[in-house]
Amino acid sequence: MPMNSAAMDVGSASGMVAAGSAVRVQQLRKVYGSEPQAVTALVGVNAVFQRGTFTAVMGPSGSGKSTLLQTAAGLDRPTSGMVWVGDTELSQLSETKLTKLRRSKVGFVFQAFNLIGALSVQENILLPLRLSGQRGDAAWIQQVVDRVGLTDRLTHRPAQLSGGQQQRVAIARALATRPEVIFCDEPTGALDTQTAGEVLALLRSVVDETGQTVIMVTHDPVAASYADRVMVLADGEVVHDMPQPGAERIAEHLASLGRRPRATQEG
Ligand code: ADP
């Protein structure tokens, strides 16, 4: 079975039976603060992210993208609703168990790379394993290092690398524990167009060739066009959820949001 055939299921986001899901959120609601200043960032989002798929999460600033990423990754707790990473439902977990789950089942790639400057490339890649007390699978680590093209850079420090190379290190680090899912927050936001293309092609290949699951927040329709699926948020809800239709159509969908009557954020 081709790895990304699960992408065919992406339209069934509200179908809650998903044995092959890497991440699943149900009635996810997040309210920041309390009345009268409460802000509802997510109004009750349902979504399934199948294993071996690549989803772009888009939408205007303030639409809830980061909140969705953070609650789905167990970095922040929702006000109500449920999140599964693999088979584990997060609301039942203690802080210690949640931290453990984040270290082993979730990878992160940020716009600003967030590498540790004092560590070598190899040490940065192995850090999540060290933190979670695992030795790791040597064959897998070798495969990851080969895939991201870093074999001859392992003893370098991050400052000795270009932005694109640093982001490749961050992707290798995110893959090291062989997580259920890699969450990317604007991973190409700090890169030039060509380097961004290389990083996106790498993310695409880790989905296609190693069967990983990627959920990526981006503003860029071209970046989103590397995904299988585009989920668009507005005012804390999913307003489009579609197989990736190409950069031009994605841009049109985003533009159409400007013409949508805006719901109030309060309450
Ligand atoms: P996006 O990532 O799409 O820009 P966010 O998830 O960051 O959107 O924010 C969604 C809404 O929640 C916005 O109205 C934002 O101002 C609000 N928000 C986000 N984080 C906080 C916070 N820590 N405290 C209060 N409001 C917040």
Boltz pocket constraint, residues with backbone or C-beta under 6 A from the ligand:
constraints:
  - pocket:
      binder: B
      contacts: [[A, 32], [A, 33], [A, 39], [A, 40], [A, 41], [A, 59], [A, 60], [A, 61], [A, 62], [A, 63], [A, 64], [A, 65], [A, 66], [A, 67], [A, 68], [A, 265]]
      max_distance: 6.0
